[in-house]
Amino acid sequence: MRIILLGSPGAGKGTVAKLLTEYDGSIQISTGDILRSAVKKGTDLGKKAKKYMDSGDLVPDSLIMEIMEVRLQETDCRNGFILDGFPRTIHQAQELKKTLARLNIELDFVVNLEVPSNIILDRLSTRRTCINSSCQEIYNVKNNPPAQGGKCKKCGHDVIQREDETAEAISDRIKIYNQKTAPLIGFYENEGFLENVPSLIAPETVAEIKKCAENIKIKKRVVAGKKN
């Protein structure tokens, strides 16, 4: 499948995306991942991005879109992709639409993960992350705590609360999301791609998204049959 996951910070995009990759071999792609990969590989685009990242500046949309276009053409995307938290703005969505058309790639649908604000706050304030940049396993002190001593169960590094996951920082992140990213819900609804899915229990969310994917496949077969 070829889908986009929308949702506020703490909506579970990363967790859901990871579980969906097991469904049909689709690849999870996030902006952070493709930027780090491009920098690590030392590509021309990666070198350009590194200059911005090293100086603490935001990487321009134009450069992000160039890197995204290259990423979407890699062989592991042939079975499909799950865009995790991208696009973040209407402008990025418009540019992505142009990129997909240029690559002759058809988007299946866009999932808006719905979670009540009180649950968002609880999830983020109790979340802990492995400091190992090559691991970054996520834990929750309530229902999925790290190992004894605050260590990562996978690699043994320390697990910490990120600076952007304090109560004050979370409020700021949600405010920015509501201003810049939430309008994408209306954008994709107008495009006819939007599916609203509750994101309270990850396996149930994944099951609902799979149903959406199966329904899309059925519709496509019906349309193809009418054309023939």
Number of C-alpha atoms within 10 A of each C-alpha: 25 19 22 24 22 27 24 22 18 23 26 23 24 19 15 23 25 17 15 23 17 10 12 12 15 22 23 21 22 18 18 12 12 17 23 15 15 21 19 12 12 13 13 12 17 20 16 15 22 20 13 13 15 9 8 9 11 10 15 10 14 11 15 18 17 12 21 20 16 12 17 19 12 9 9 13 18 14 13 21 23 25 22 26 20 19 22 18 18 18 13 17 16 12 16 17 14 12 17 14 12 10 11 9 14 12 16 17 21 24 21 24 22 18 18 11 13 8 13 19 20 14 19 20 21 17 23 25 22 25 20 14 8 8 13 16 17 18 21 17 13 10 9 12 18 23 14 8 8 17 18 25 16 12 14 14 16 17 24 17 17 15 10 14 21 16 14 11 14 19 14 14 16 19 14 13 17 13 11 14 20 20 14 23 20 12 16 18 14 10 11 11 16 20 18 16 18 18 22 16 10 17 14 14 19 21 14 17 23 16 11 17 17 13 12 15 14 12 12 13 12 12 11 10 9 8 7 6
